[in-house]
Amino acid sequence: MEFHVALDGMHPDAGRLEDALLAQDPAAVLDLDAEGTLLRVSTWLPAGDLLEVLASAGCPVPEARLRQLPSVCCGGCSG
């Protein structure tokens, strides 16, 4: 699943976020946009778990600032 997190002025430690996320999902990918206002996350974690991981890494985000993007899965790799 892909998520966009509006940081609204927060300046999280990207390394700390990455470590916390990878501890829960070793295949996860995250990055910040060029302006540092949007965190993009690709993970198998559901939204609630992702919010918990972000909070544990010092980036508590209200659920309203987390947006799950529609799946872009073509289905080609599932059986």
N, CA, C and O atoms as CSV, one atom per row, in Angstrom:
chain,resi,resn,atom,element,x,y,z
A,1,MET,N,N,0.842,-1.167,0.000
A,1,MET,CA,C,0.000,0.000,0.000
A,1,MET,C,C,0.889,1.231,0.000
A,1,MET,O,O,1.981,1.237,0.568
A,2,GLU,N,N,0.404,2.247,-0.636
A,2,GLU,CA,C,1.148,3.500,-0.646
A,2,GLU,C,C,0.363,4.543,0.124
A,2,GLU,O,O,-0.854,4.669,-0.014
A,3,PHE,N,N,1.098,5.289,0.941
A,3,PHE,CA,C,0.505,6.336,1.764
A,3,PHE,C,C,1.235,7.642,1.534
A,3,PHE,O,O,2.434,7.657,1.256
A,4,HIS,N,N,0.508,8.733,1.650
A,4,HIS,CA,C,1.090,10.066,1.687
A,4,HIS,C,C,0.762,10.660,3.046
A,4,HIS,O,O,-0.384,10.617,3.492
A,5,VAL,N,N,1.778,11.214,3.701
A,5,VAL,CA,C,1.622,11.795,5.021
A,5,VAL,C,C,1.960,13.275,4.924
A,5,VAL,O,O,3.100,13.636,4.629
A,6,ALA,N,N,0.970,14.136,5.171
A,6,ALA,CA,C,1.201,15.581,5.183
A,6,ALA,C,C,1.891,15.937,6.494
A,6,ALA,O,O,1.333,15.714,7.568
A,7,LEU,N,N,3.092,16.485,6.415
A,7,LEU,CA,C,3.869,16.757,7.619
A,7,LEU,C,C,3.493,18.078,8.289
A,7,LEU,O,O,3.772,18.258,9.474
A,8,ASP,N,N,2.878,18.991,7.576
A,8,ASP,CA,C,2.388,20.241,8.158
A,8,ASP,C,C,3.386,20.890,9.114
A,8,ASP,O,O,3.066,21.162,10.271
A,9,GLY,N,N,4.581,21.130,8.624
A,9,GLY,CA,C,5.588,21.837,9.410
A,9,GLY,C,C,6.457,20.958,10.295
A,9,GLY,O,O,7.424,21.445,10.881
A,10,MET,N,N,6.141,19.693,10.402
A,10,MET,CA,C,6.989,18.791,11.189
A,10,MET,C,C,8.267,18.524,10.410
A,10,MET,O,O,8.266,18.509,9.179
A,11,HIS,N,N,9.345,18.315,11.129
A,11,HIS,CA,C,10.632,18.017,10.504
A,11,HIS,C,C,11.190,16.742,11.138
A,11,HIS,O,O,12.120,16.799,11.943
A,12,PRO,N,N,10.621,15.593,10.771
A,12,PRO,CA,C,11.045,14.336,11.394
A,12,PRO,C,C,12.450,13.933,10.964
A,12,PRO,O,O,12.944,14.336,9.910
A,13,ASP,N,N,13.066,13.139,11.802
A,13,ASP,CA,C,14.377,12.570,11.506
A,13,ASP,C,C,14.147,11.405,10.541
A,13,ASP,O,O,13.643,10.356,10.943
A,14,ALA,N,N,14.515,11.586,9.277
A,14,ALA,CA,C,14.245,10.580,8.254
A,14,ALA,C,C,14.918,9.252,8.575
A,14,ALA,O,O,14.336,8.197,8.320
A,15,GLY,N,N,16.112,9.274,9.119
A,15,GLY,CA,C,16.806,8.039,9.464
A,15,GLY,C,C,16.083,7.278,10.567
A,15,GLY,O,O,15.977,6.052,10.520
A,16,ARG,N,N,15.592,8.006,11.551
A,16,ARG,CA,C,14.840,7.376,12.644
A,16,ARG,C,C,13.532,6.785,12.127
A,16,ARG,O,O,13.140,5.687,12.524
A,17,LEU,N,N,12.859,7.517,11.241
A,17,LEU,CA,C,11.631,7.003,10.644
A,17,LEU,C,C,11.901,5.731,9.854
A,17,LEU,O,O,11.179,4.742,9.976
A,18,GLU,N,N,12.944,5.773,9.051
A,18,GLU,CA,C,13.281,4.615,8.230
A,18,GLU,C,C,13.603,3.402,9.094
A,18,GLU,O,O,13.141,2.297,8.809
A,19,ASP,N,N,14.390,3.600,10.144
A,19,ASP,CA,C,14.735,2.484,11.030
A,19,ASP,C,C,13.493,1.870,11.664
A,19,ASP,O,O,13.358,0.648,11.715
A,20,ALA,N,N,12.583,2.722,12.151
A,20,ALA,CA,C,11.368,2.235,12.801
A,20,ALA,C,C,10.484,1.478,11.808
A,20,ALA,O,O,9.923,0.432,12.135
A,21,LEU,N,N,10.369,2.013,10.608
A,21,LEU,CA,C,9.526,1.377,9.599
A,21,LEU,C,C,10.119,0.050,9.133
A,21,LEU,O,O,9.407,-0.947,9.014
A,22,LEU,N,N,11.407,0.043,8.873
A,22,LEU,CA,C,12.045,-1.192,8.403
A,22,LEU,C,C,12.051,-2.289,9.465
A,22,LEU,O,O,12.111,-3.472,9.130
A,23,ALA,N,N,11.989,-1.912,10.730
A,23,ALA,CA,C,11.904,-2.910,11.792
A,23,ALA,C,C,10.571,-3.658,11.729
A,23,ALA,O,O,10.486,-4.814,12.143
A,24,GLN,N,N,9.540,-3.002,11.215
A,24,GLN,CA,C,8.220,-3.620,11.093
A,24,GLN,C,C,7.972,-4.228,9.712
A,24,GLN,O,O,7.248,-5.215,9.579
A,25,ASP,N,N,8.582,-3.627,8.687
A,25,ASP,CA,C,8.396,-4.088,7.308
A,25,ASP,C,C,9.721,-3.906,6.570
A,25,ASP,O,O,9.986,-2.822,6.050
A,26,PRO,N,N,10.558,-4.943,6.514
A,26,PRO,CA,C,11.873,-4.822,5.888
A,26,PRO,C,C,11.846,-4.421,4.414
A,26,PRO,O,O,12.864,-3.980,3.881
A,27,ALA,N,N,10.713,-4.564,3.753
A,27,ALA,CA,C,10.613,-4.193,2.341
A,27,ALA,C,C,10.032,-2.798,2.133
A,27,ALA,O,O,9.845,-2.373,0.993
A,28,ALA,N,N,9.747,-2.089,3.204
A,28,ALA,CA,C,9.128,-0.765,3.095
A,28,ALA,C,C,10.079,0.239,2.438
A,28,ALA,O,O,11.302,0.104,2.496
A,29,VAL,N,N,9.474,1.242,1.817
A,29,VAL,CA,C,10.234,2.326,1.193
A,29,VAL,C,C,9.596,3.631,1.627
A,29,VAL,O,O,8.372,3.754,1.636
A,30,LEU,N,N,10.426,4.616,1.990
A,30,LEU,CA,C,9.882,5.924,2.313
A,30,LEU,C,C,10.810,7.001,1.783
A,30,LEU,O,O,12.018,6.801,1.652
A,31,ASP,N,N,10.217,8.145,1.482
A,31,ASP,CA,C,10.999,9.296,1.072
A,31,ASP,C,C,10.210,10.570,1.330
A,31,ASP,O,O,8.985,10.557,1.458
A,32,LEU,N,N,10.947,11.665,1.402
A,32,LEU,CA,C,10.362,12.990,1.574
A,32,LEU,C,C,10.377,13.701,0.238
A,32,LEU,O,O,11.306,13.534,-0.551
A,33,ASP,N,N,9.339,14.502,-0.018
A,33,ASP,CA,C,9.364,15.295,-1.243
A,33,ASP,C,C,10.422,16.388,-1.112
A,33,ASP,O,O,10.966,16.601,-0.028
A,34,ALA,N,N,10.709,17.068,-2.193
A,34,ALA,CA,C,11.787,18.055,-2.230
A,34,ALA,C,C,11.580,19.190,-1.229
A,34,ALA,O,O,12.549,19.746,-0.712
A,35,GLU,N,N,10.329,19.533,-0.957
A,35,GLU,CA,C,10.036,20.622,-0.023
A,35,GLU,C,C,10.026,20.156,1.432
A,35,GLU,O,O,10.012,20.982,2.344
A,36,GLY,N,N,10.034,18.849,1.656
A,36,GLY,CA,C,9.991,18.308,3.007
A,36,GLY,C,C,8.627,18.413,3.657
A,36,GLY,O,O,8.515,18.403,4.883
A,37,THR,N,N,7.588,18.513,2.840
A,37,THR,CA,C,6.236,18.667,3.384
A,37,THR,C,C,5.391,17.402,3.268
A,37,THR,O,O,4.334,17.298,3.891
A,38,LEU,N,N,5.857,16.446,2.473
A,38,LEU,CA,C,5.095,15.232,2.230
A,38,LEU,C,C,6.003,14.020,2.376
A,38,LEU,O,O,7.058,13.944,1.746
A,39,LEU,N,N,5.593,13.085,3.201
A,39,LEU,CA,C,6.296,11.831,3.367
A,39,LEU,C,C,5.539,10.784,2.566
A,39,LEU,O,O,4.334,10.611,2.749
A,40,ARG,N,N,6.237,10.087,1.682
A,40,ARG,CA,C,5.629,9.007,0.899
A,40,ARG,C,C,6.123,7.685,1.462
A,40,ARG,O,O,7.321,7.495,1.672
A,41,VAL,N,N,5.187,6.774,1.706
A,41,VAL,CA,C,5.532,5.486,2.309
A,41,VAL,C,C,4.870,4.370,1.510
A,41,VAL,O,O,3.684,4.436,1.187
A,42,SER,N,N,5.648,3.357,1.202
A,42,SER,CA,C,5.123,2.149,0.586
A,42,SER,C,C,5.387,1.008,1.569
A,42,SER,O,O,6.538,0.732,1.908
A,43,THR,N,N,4.322,0.346,2.024
A,43,THR,CA,C,4.439,-0.691,3.041
A,43,THR,C,C,3.249,-1.627,2.984
A,43,THR,O,O,2.205,-1.279,2.433
A,44,TRP,N,N,3.402,-2.808,3.548
A,44,TRP,CA,C,2.265,-3.716,3.667
A,44,TRP,C,C,1.492,-3.439,4.950
A,44,TRP,O,O,0.420,-4.008,5.155
A,45,LEU,N,N,2.022,-2.563,5.827
A,45,LEU,CA,C,1.343,-2.251,7.092
A,45,LEU,C,C,0.026,-1.527,6.842
A,45,LEU,O,O,-0.052,-0.681,5.951
A,46,PRO,N,N,-1.006,-1.844,7.611
A,46,PRO,CA,C,-2.244,-1.078,7.508
A,46,PRO,C,C,-2.049,0.314,8.122
A,46,PRO,O,O,-1.090,0.550,8.857
A,47,ALA,N,N,-2.961,1.217,7.814
A,47,ALA,CA,C,-2.838,2.621,8.210
A,47,ALA,C,C,-2.624,2.792,9.714
A,47,ALA,O,O,-1.751,3.556,10.125
A,48,GLY,N,N,-3.396,2.103,10.531
A,48,GLY,CA,C,-3.263,2.256,11.977
A,48,GLY,C,C,-1.883,1.872,12.482
A,48,GLY,O,O,-1.321,2.544,13.347
A,49,ASP,N,N,-1.338,0.788,11.939
A,49,ASP,CA,C,0.004,0.360,12.332
A,49,ASP,C,C,1.055,1.357,11.863
A,49,ASP,O,O,2.021,1.625,12.577
A,50,LEU,N,N,0.874,1.898,10.685
A,50,LEU,CA,C,1.814,2.895,10.178
A,50,LEU,C,C,1.809,4.124,11.080
A,50,LEU,O,O,2.870,4.664,11.393
A,51,LEU,N,N,0.636,4.569,11.498
A,51,LEU,CA,C,0.557,5.720,12.404
A,51,LEU,C,C,1.296,5.435,13.706
A,51,LEU,O,O,1.958,6.321,14.247
A,52,GLU,N,N,1.190,4.208,14.217
A,52,GLU,CA,C,1.898,3.833,15.441
A,52,GLU,C,C,3.408,3.852,15.234
A,52,GLU,O,O,4.151,4.308,16.103
A,53,VAL,N,N,3.854,3.364,14.102
A,53,VAL,CA,C,5.295,3.372,13.803
A,53,VAL,C,C,5.796,4.806,13.701
A,53,VAL,O,O,6.848,5.135,14.248
A,54,LEU,N,N,5.058,5.652,13.013
A,54,LEU,CA,C,5.470,7.054,12.892
A,54,LEU,C,C,5.560,7.712,14.264
A,54,LEU,O,O,6.522,8.423,14.552
A,55,ALA,N,N,4.564,7.476,15.106
A,55,ALA,CA,C,4.566,8.072,16.450
A,55,ALA,C,C,5.750,7.565,17.272
A,55,ALA,O,O,6.386,8.336,17.990
A,56,SER,N,N,6.045,6.270,17.166
A,56,SER,CA,C,7.163,5.707,17.933
A,56,SER,C,C,8.505,6.272,17.480
A,56,SER,O,O,9.486,6.240,18.223
A,57,ALA,N,N,8.540,6.788,16.255
A,57,ALA,CA,C,9.777,7.362,15.713
A,57,ALA,C,C,9.826,8.876,15.901
A,57,ALA,O,O,10.670,9.551,15.311
A,58,GLY,N,N,8.924,9.407,16.720
A,58,GLY,CA,C,8.947,10.838,17.001
A,58,GLY,C,C,8.196,11.691,16.005
A,58,GLY,O,O,8.415,12.900,15.924
A,59,CYS,N,N,7.313,11.069,15.250
A,59,CYS,CA,C,6.538,11.792,14.240
A,59,CYS,C,C,5.053,11.456,14.405
A,59,CYS,O,O,4.467,10.788,13.554
A,60,PRO,N,N,4.448,11.923,15.506
A,60,PRO,CA,C,3.026,11.633,15.717
A,60,PRO,C,C,2.173,12.407,14.718
A,60,PRO,O,O,2.194,13.637,14.694
A,61,VAL,N,N,1.442,11.694,13.914
A,61,VAL,CA,C,0.650,12.299,12.848
A,61,VAL,C,C,-0.823,11.971,13.081
A,61,VAL,O,O,-1.167,10.807,13.288
A,62,PRO,N,N,-1.697,12.977,13.049
A,62,PRO,CA,C,-3.127,12.679,13.155
A,62,PRO,C,C,-3.593,11.869,11.940
A,62,PRO,O,O,-3.080,12.035,10.833
A,63,GLU,N,N,-4.552,11.013,12.164
A,63,GLU,CA,C,-5.060,10.159,11.085
A,63,GLU,C,C,-5.524,10.977,9.883
A,63,GLU,O,O,-5.418,10.516,8.746
A,64,ALA,N,N,-6.032,12.169,10.115
A,64,ALA,CA,C,-6.534,13.019,9.032
A,64,ALA,C,C,-5.437,13.444,8.063
A,64,ALA,O,O,-5.734,13.833,6.934
A,65,ARG,N,N,-4.176,13.376,8.482
A,65,ARG,CA,C,-3.076,13.770,7.592
A,65,ARG,C,C,-2.439,12.587,6.880
A,65,ARG,O,O,-1.429,12.743,6.193
A,66,LEU,N,N,-3.024,11.406,7.040
A,66,LEU,CA,C,-2.551,10.202,6.365
A,66,LEU,C,C,-3.540,9.847,5.268
A,66,LEU,O,O,-4.735,9.697,5.523
A,67,ARG,N,N,-3.037,9.714,4.050
A,67,ARG,CA,C,-3.914,9.367,2.918
A,67,ARG,C,C,-3.385,8.117,2.246
A,67,ARG,O,O,-2.233,8.066,1.814
A,68,GLN,N,N,-4.245,7.105,2.162
A,68,GLN,CA,C,-3.874,5.887,1.449
A,68,GLN,C,C,-4.229,6.062,-0.013
A,68,GLN,O,O,-5.359,6.422,-0.341
A,69,LEU,N,N,-3.276,5.812,-0.891
A,69,LEU,CA,C,-3.507,5.945,-2.320
A,69,LEU,C,C,-4.147,4.676,-2.869
A,69,LEU,O,O,-3.961,3.597,-2.307
A,70,PRO,N,N,-4.890,4.793,-3.949
A,70,PRO,CA,C,-5.475,3.599,-4.576
A,70,PRO,C,C,-4.348,2.666,-5.030
A,70,PRO,O,O,-3.256,3.113,-5.380
A,71,SER,N,N,-4.631,1.387,-5.017
A,71,SER,CA,C,-3.659,0.382,-5.432
A,71,SER,C,C,-3.311,0.550,-6.904
A,71,SER,O,O,-4.164,0.870,-7.733
A,72,VAL,N,N,-2.042,0.328,-7.204
A,72,VAL,CA,C,-1.590,0.342,-8.592
A,72,VAL,C,C,-1.180,-1.071,-9.010
A,72,VAL,O,O,-0.489,-1.264,-10.010
A,73,CYS,N,N,-1.620,-2.049,-8.224
A,73,CYS,CA,C,-1.273,-3.441,-8.493
A,73,CYS,C,C,-1.987,-3.920,-9.758
A,73,CYS,O,O,-3.196,-3.745,-9.909
A,74,CYS,N,N,-1.232,-4.516,-10.643
A,74,CYS,CA,C,-1.820,-5.044,-11.877
A,74,CYS,C,C,-2.326,-6.474,-11.678
A,74,CYS,O,O,-3.039,-7.007,-12.527
A,75,GLY,N,N,-1.952,-7.093,-10.548
A,75,GLY,CA,C,-2.376,-8.457,-10.265
A,75,GLY,C,C,-1.488,-9.511,-10.904
A,75,GLY,O,O,-1.731,-10.705,-10.726
A,76,GLY,N,N,-0.479,-9.106,-11.632
A,76,GLY,CA,C,0.363,-10.033,-12.361
A,76,GLY,C,C,1.233,-10.930,-11.493
A,76,GLY,O,O,1.680,-11.982,-11.950
A,77,CYS,N,N,1.475,-10.542,-10.272
A,77,CYS,CA,C,2.364,-11.353,-9.434
A,77,CYS,C,C,1.600,-12.208,-8.433
A,77,CYS,O,O,2.221,-12.864,-7.597
A,78,SER,N,N,0.297,-12.221,-8.490
A,78,SER,CA,C,-0.476,-13.023,-7.532
A,78,SER,C,C,-1.035,-14.257,-8.229
A,78,SER,O,O,-2.094,-14.225,-8.857
A,79,GLY,N,N,-0.301,-15.317,-8.098
A,79,GLY,CA,C,-0.714,-16.614,-8.535
A,79,GLY,C,C,-0.985,-16.803,-9.931
A,79,GLY,O,O,-1.342,-17.905,-10.346
